[in-house]
Amino acid sequence: MAKPVVHFELWSKNPQQVSDFYRNVFEWNIQHIPEMDYHLITPDESGGIGGGIMTPKEGPWPGNMAFYIDVEDIKPYHEKITTQGGKILIPL
C-alpha cells in the first residue's frame, strides 16, 4: 500500500508574507500560532492535507519545504532511502 503524505511545511524567512500570499491567492485557512512561531494551514471540506509555514531553525535544511509521509516504522525506510540514492540529513 502506498504511504500517503500527511503534512507539509513551507520554510521562509518571512512566514507572515508567505501566509498572506497563499491565503489571498488560494484562499487557504491559515492560523498564526505565536507561541510556536508557526502558521498552521488547515484543510477545509474541499479536501487536501494540512500543513504549516515557518522560519527554519539552524540545521541542515536542504531546501524551502518538507513533507511528511506516514509509515509504520521509520527505521526500515532509512535503508530504503539510502539504497535508492537518498540522504538522511537528520539521523534518528
C-alpha positions as CSV (number, residue, x, y, z in Angstrom):
1,M,0.0,0.0,0.0
2,A,1.3,3.5,-0.9
3,K,2.4,5.7,2.0
4,P,0.5,9.0,2.0
5,V,1.8,12.5,2.5
6,V,0.1,13.6,5.7
7,H,1.6,17.1,6.4
8,F,3.8,19.6,4.6
9,E,5.8,22.7,5.6
10,L,6.9,25.7,3.7
11,W,10.0,27.4,5.1
12,S,10.5,31.1,4.8
13,K,12.4,34.0,6.5
14,N,9.1,35.9,6.3
15,P,6.3,33.3,7.1
16,Q,3.7,36.1,7.5
17,Q,4.2,37.3,4.0
18,V,4.1,33.7,2.6
19,S,0.9,33.0,4.7
20,D,-0.7,36.2,3.3
21,F,0.2,35.2,-0.3
22,Y,-1.4,31.7,0.0
23,R,-4.4,33.0,1.9
24,N,-5.1,35.7,-0.7
25,V,-4.3,33.6,-3.8
26,F,-5.6,30.2,-2.9
27,E,-8.0,31.1,0.0
28,W,-6.1,28.8,2.4
29,N,-7.2,28.8,6.0
30,I,-4.1,29.8,7.9
31,Q,-3.9,30.5,11.6
32,H,-0.8,32.1,13.2
33,I,0.2,30.4,16.5
34,P,2.5,33.0,18.1
35,E,3.8,30.8,21.0
36,M,5.1,28.3,18.4
37,D,6.0,31.0,15.8
38,Y,4.1,28.7,13.4
39,H,1.4,29.3,10.8
40,L,-0.9,26.3,10.7
41,I,-2.7,25.5,7.4
42,T,-6.0,23.7,7.9
43,P,-7.8,22.0,5.1
44,D,-11.5,22.6,4.6
45,E,-14.2,20.3,3.4
46,S,-12.9,20.5,-0.2
47,G,-10.1,18.2,0.7
48,G,-6.3,18.3,0.8
49,I,-3.9,17.9,3.7
50,G,-2.9,20.3,6.4
51,G,0.5,22.0,6.7
52,G,2.4,24.8,8.1
53,I,4.6,27.8,7.3
54,M,7.6,28.6,9.5
55,T,11.1,30.0,9.7
56,P,13.5,27.2,9.7
57,K,15.8,26.8,12.7
58,E,19.6,26.3,12.4
59,G,20.4,23.0,10.9
60,P,20.8,21.1,7.7
61,W,17.8,22.5,5.8
62,P,18.2,21.3,2.2
63,G,15.5,23.4,0.6
64,N,12.5,25.5,1.3
65,M,9.9,22.9,2.1
66,A,9.4,19.5,3.8
67,F,6.7,16.9,3.6
68,Y,5.8,14.1,6.0
69,I,4.9,10.6,4.9
70,D,3.0,8.2,7.2
71,V,4.9,4.9,7.7
72,E,4.6,2.3,10.4
73,D,8.3,2.3,11.4
74,I,10.8,4.8,10.2
75,K,13.9,2.5,10.7
76,P,13.3,0.2,7.6
77,Y,12.8,3.3,5.4
78,H,16.3,4.7,6.3
79,E,17.8,1.8,4.4
80,K,15.3,2.0,1.5
81,I,16.0,5.8,1.2
82,T,19.8,5.4,1.1
83,T,19.8,2.4,-1.2
84,Q,17.8,4.4,-3.7
85,G,20.3,7.3,-3.6
86,G,18.6,9.4,-0.9
87,K,20.3,11.0,2.0
88,I,19.4,11.1,5.7
89,L,20.0,14.6,6.9
90,I,18.8,14.3,10.5
91,P,19.6,10.8,11.9
92,L,17.3,9.1,14.4
